[in-house]
Amino acid sequence: MKTRVTVLTSVVLCVILLVLDGFIYLTLHVRLMKIEEAAVLSKAQSIAQSMTNAPLSQQPFLFTNRTSSPTSPDDLTDHRTWLRQYGAFGQEILIVTTNHQVLAQIGRGDPNALLTEFASLQHPGDQTVHQLPNSTLFVSVPYYSTNGHSVTGYVLLESDISQVTTYMHNLLVLLLSGSVGAVLLAALGGYVVSAFAVRPINQMIRTVQRIQFGHLNERVAEPRGRDEVARLASTFNQMLTRMERSFEQQTRFVTDASHEILTPLTTIQGYVNLLDRWGKDSPEVLEKAIRALQNESTRLQELADDLLTLAAVESATKSMDKRANVVQIVEEVVESAIAHRPEATVLKDVQGTPVAAVAPSQLRQILVNLVENALKYSDPPAHIRIAAAAQGAQVELRVEDQGQGIPPEDLPYIFDRFYRVDKSRGRREGGTGLGLSIVKEIVETYRGDIQVESKLGVGTTFTVILPAVGSDVQQG
């Protein structure tokens, strides 16, 4: 990853620098050439204007040798004095007639080269500026008679621009060298930065490699800040915490399940041995053994049923009709509870006619398990209240008792499988320790919520939130 990031960064930076270098080079080259063209054109135009302003009768004598100092083109007599003010290093200036006769020259070059270039022009009468292959600029400007009606000659100027060419070449080398250096530095910096950025990821990889069963307490060091890597490390640690808790729950589940199964099996084995030794001849021992075997086999059957229910909650839910009449199911649960515990007081309080988007059999199982749990942990005579009401797109169910209550330290674990607040009393009064686990499993399958409030000596209230028919969260 570090190499890929470095290469990608370098390529992107290289493209950006090449585009920027090309823009700088072309912009500056065009600008410098325009300045050079404007300078030589202005000089040629100035010479041509001077020739135009001189009377036609005096133009042939402008370049004869006399010693008087010129003050204007009209009385110029020495072309070396007059044209010298326009002379510059690397420039050739010719003043020619319309029939290509050279009237004056500044510079030591061969005038035939300028005349040959001038003769190649398609429109010699027009003002011309163009660049020659040998790093020179060629300018041709006509000058006119004093009345401005006819061309009487031309000013030809050739200027060496090799300095501009050399400057642009050096600039190009400098830009390319700087770009190469910048790319190399960026590659080195990108490698260092990417190595620093992926260090937490490498730590996560090493942590995953070290994690084995029994070593789920490993955690990744979380970098400061809230960037993507920090959030990834935090999420990874949360996942490890859930995995550790899940593994602990599974380990405890296997242990508790084995214990729950082993206990009735041990009892059954003991009574079988008792029958084998003395039960054949003792009706009392036989009757006692039969009752015990019936109780333990029933207990095993209930445990198996609850385990199968837990395992099949989600798959069974998909094939069920999800429309439960809450009023009807609450009435059935209340009647069943009173039938089993006639001394108990079970009240119902249903507001309206709520319909839950839940399979009727599973809603019934939720209420039955909660009511049985309330009756089990309430001293006779028990007082239970079942309330239900529609709350917008949800149905709220409440099961309240006035029983013993749940200690605060036990509240986080009451939905764990085989967990009992009072283990000795739970076994004595029956039950598998899976009732609340089944309730939570069903509620979460429907994306609902279950909450519990309890106070020792006062009672416990379970609140179940389920989707109503027509809500967006109901299962399909």
C-alpha positions, 0 to 999 in steps of 0.5 A: 500500500505504501508503494502504491500510494507513493507511486500514485502520488508521484505520478499525479504530481509529475503530471501537474508539474509538467502541465505547469511547466509547459504553461510557464514556458509557453506563456513566457516564450510568447511574451518575450517574443512579442516584446522582441517583435515589438521592439524591432518593429518599432525601430524599423518603423521609426527609421521608415518614418524618418525616411518618409519625412525627408523630401524625395529630392534629398533622399539620395543624398542622405547617405553621402559623406559630409561632416555637418551634424544632423539635426533632422532627417531633412538635413542628415548627411552622414548615414553612419551618424544618422543610423548609428543611433538605431544600431544594436549588437546582433542586428542588421539594418538595410535601407533599400529602394523598391528595386532592391538597391541598398542605400545604407547598412548598419551591421557587418552581416551580408546584405544579400541574406536580407535581400534574399529573404526580402525577395521571398516575401509574397507581399513585400509591400506589407509590413512583415515580422516573422522568425527565421530558423536561425534564431533571428527575427526578420522585419520589413517596413516600407517607407513612402514619399512625402505625399504618402501615395507611393512606396519609395523603399524599404527598411529591412531589419534582422535581429539576433534572438539567440539570447532569448532562445538560450534563456528559454532553454535554460529556463526549461532545464531549470523547470524540468530539474526542479520538477524532477527534484520536487517529484523525488522529494514528494515521493520520499515524503509520500512514502514516509507519510503513508508509512506513518498513516498505515502504521495503525493498520499494520498494528491491526493486522498484527493484532488479528494475527495474534488473536486466538481463542483465549487471546481476545483481550488484545486491542489496537492502539487508537490514534488521536483525532477523528480521521478514518484510521482512528475511526477504523481502529475504534470500530475494530476494538469495538468489534473485538469487544463484541467478539470477546463478549460473544465468545464468553457468552458461548463458553458460558452457554456451553457450560451451563447447557451441559450442566442443565442437561447433566443434572437431570441425566444424573438424577435419572441415572441414579433412580435407574440404579436405585430401581435396579437394586431395590425398586423391583421389590419395593413399591414405595421405591418404585413409585418415588423413582417413577415420579422422579423420572417423569419430572426429570424427563419433563425438564429435559423435554422443556430444555430441548424445546427452549433450545430448539426455539432459540435456534429457530426463532429467526428462520421460523419468523420468515414463514409466519403471518405477522399480524397479531391482535394484541387485545385477543392475545393479552386476554388469552395470556391472562386467562391462562395465568389465572388458570395456573395460579388461581390465587394470583391477581392478573390485570389487563389494561389495553388501550384501543385495538393495537395490531402488532406486526409480529407472528401471533404465536411469538407475541403470545410466547413473549407475554407468556414468558414474561408473565411466568417470570413475574409469577415465579419471582412474586410471593403469593398472592402475586399481583401482575398487570399487563398493559398494551397501547399503540404508540404511533408506528409501534406497539408498547407492551408492559408487564409489571409485578410487585415481586422481589425485584432484581438486584442492580448488579444482575440487571445487565445479565438477566437476558443471558442464556441460563442466567438466574438471579436466584439460582437455587430458587430458579431450579427449585421452581422449575424453568430452564433459564432460557425464558428471557433469552427467548423473549429478547431473541424474538424482540430483536428479530423484529427490530424491536426493543426490550427494557427492564426497570426493577427495584428490590422489594418493590417489583419489576417492569418489563417494557417491550416495543414492537412494530405495528402493522403498516410500519416501515420496520416490520419484517417481510 
